[in-house]
């Protein structure tokens, strides 16, 4: 899921919403877990997700705040890009 727009355009509200009116991200995650529960045989699943912010060409992990992440291009697998922790 990707949200893009000018400052003040409503990106955060669209993605998160409110308690009374959940946003796109909240509804998508809720739907994902509902589908997993419905299709689960043993109830054992692993879900990986990222919640990133790109602002002024800086990438931040919003689930694990800290130093910015570095975006690196893999020249052998062009045009894929990978995020790595900036250690």
Secondary structure as UniProt FT lines:
FT   TURN            7..8
FT   HELIX           11..16
FT   HELIX           24..39
FT   STRAND          52..55
FT   TURN            56..57
FT   STRAND          58..61
FT   STRAND          69..73
FT   HELIX           75..77
FT   TURN            78..79
FT   STRAND          81..85
//
